[in-house]
Amino acid sequence: MARKRGAKKAIPPCPLAALMFKARELRERHSPFWEHLTRARIELLEAFKSLIDERIEKLRTEGKEGELTKIEVE
């Protein structure tokens, strides 16, 4: 179904769909809400990154402790 230019978008009767519809309109305007949400998503990703980095470092140190060394036997 093609939309006409300048045609007003219909708001869906479902309350949740209406909320998402309005949120999408706000996003197009670069509102403070969406700027804050974007920064929050970045913080969340950085939190996961720190957990991953911590686990990588732990695996590296465990690997060094358990390294095999060749011993000369007489």
C-alpha positions as a Markdown table, in Angstrom:
| # | Residue | x | y | z |
|---|---|---|---|---|
| 1 | Met | 0.0 | 0.0 | 0.0 |
| 2 | Ala | 1.6 | 3.3 | -1.1 |
| 3 | Arg | 1.4 | 6.4 | 1.1 |
| 4 | Lys | 0.6 | 9.8 | -0.4 |
| 5 | Arg | 3.0 | 12.6 | 0.4 |
| 6 | Gly | 1.8 | 14.8 | 3.2 |
| 7 | Ala | -0.8 | 12.3 | 4.2 |
| 8 | Lys | -1.4 | 12.1 | 8.0 |
| 9 | Lys | -0.4 | 8.8 | 9.6 |
| 10 | Ala | -3.2 | 7.0 | 11.4 |
| 11 | Ile | -2.6 | 6.3 | 15.1 |
| 12 | Pro | -3.3 | 2.6 | 15.8 |
| 13 | Pro | -6.0 | 1.7 | 18.3 |
| 14 | Cys | -3.8 | -0.5 | 20.4 |
| 15 | Pro | -2.3 | 1.6 | 23.3 |
| 16 | Leu | 1.1 | 0.0 | 23.0 |
| 17 | Ala | 1.2 | 0.5 | 19.3 |
| 18 | Ala | 0.2 | 4.1 | 19.8 |
| 19 | Leu | 3.0 | 4.6 | 22.3 |
| 20 | Met | 5.6 | 3.1 | 19.8 |
| 21 | Phe | 4.1 | 5.3 | 17.0 |
| 22 | Lys | 4.6 | 8.4 | 19.1 |
| 23 | Ala | 8.1 | 7.3 | 20.2 |
| 24 | Arg | 9.0 | 6.9 | 16.5 |
| 25 | Glu | 7.9 | 10.4 | 15.8 |
| 26 | Leu | 10.0 | 11.7 | 18.7 |
| 27 | Arg | 13.0 | 9.8 | 17.4 |
| 28 | Glu | 12.8 | 11.6 | 14.1 |
| 29 | Arg | 13.1 | 14.9 | 15.9 |
| 30 | His | 16.2 | 13.9 | 17.8 |
| 31 | Ser | 14.6 | 14.6 | 21.2 |
| 32 | Pro | 16.4 | 14.6 | 24.5 |
| 33 | Phe | 14.7 | 11.3 | 25.3 |
| 34 | Trp | 16.3 | 9.5 | 22.3 |
| 35 | Glu | 19.7 | 11.1 | 23.0 |
| 36 | His | 19.6 | 9.9 | 26.6 |
| 37 | Leu | 18.5 | 6.4 | 25.4 |
| 38 | Thr | 21.3 | 6.2 | 22.9 |
| 39 | Arg | 23.8 | 7.2 | 25.7 |
| 40 | Ala | 22.3 | 4.5 | 27.9 |
| 41 | Arg | 22.7 | 1.9 | 25.2 |
| 42 | Ile | 26.4 | 2.9 | 24.9 |
| 43 | Glu | 26.8 | 2.5 | 28.7 |
| 44 | Leu | 25.2 | -0.9 | 28.6 |
| 45 | Leu | 27.5 | -2.1 | 25.8 |
| 46 | Glu | 30.5 | -0.7 | 27.6 |
| 47 | Ala | 29.5 | -2.6 | 30.7 |
| 48 | Phe | 29.3 | -5.9 | 28.8 |
| 49 | Lys | 32.7 | -5.0 | 27.2 |
| 50 | Ser | 34.3 | -4.6 | 30.6 |
| 51 | Leu | 32.9 | -8.1 | 31.6 |
| 52 | Ile | 34.3 | -9.6 | 28.5 |
| 53 | Asp | 37.7 | -7.9 | 28.9 |
| 54 | Glu | 37.8 | -9.1 | 32.5 |
| 55 | Arg | 37.1 | -12.7 | 31.4 |
| 56 | Ile | 39.7 | -12.6 | 28.7 |
| 57 | Glu | 42.3 | -11.3 | 31.1 |
| 58 | Lys | 41.4 | -14.1 | 33.6 |
| 59 | Leu | 41.7 | -16.7 | 30.9 |
| 60 | Arg | 45.1 | -15.3 | 29.8 |
| 61 | Thr | 46.5 | -15.4 | 33.4 |
| 62 | Glu | 45.1 | -18.9 | 34.0 |
| 63 | Gly | 46.8 | -20.0 | 30.7 |
| 64 | Lys | 50.2 | -18.7 | 31.9 |
| 65 | Glu | 49.9 | -20.5 | 35.2 |
| 66 | Gly | 49.2 | -23.8 | 33.6 |
| 67 | Glu | 51.8 | -23.6 | 30.8 |
| 68 | Leu | 53.9 | -26.7 | 30.4 |
| 69 | Thr | 57.7 | -26.4 | 30.6 |
| 70 | Lys | 60.1 | -28.9 | 29.2 |
| 71 | Ile | 62.3 | -30.5 | 31.9 |
| 72 | Glu | 65.6 | -32.2 | 31.0 |
| 73 | Val | 65.7 | -35.7 | 32.4 |
| 74 | Glu | 69.1 | -37.4 | 32.9 |
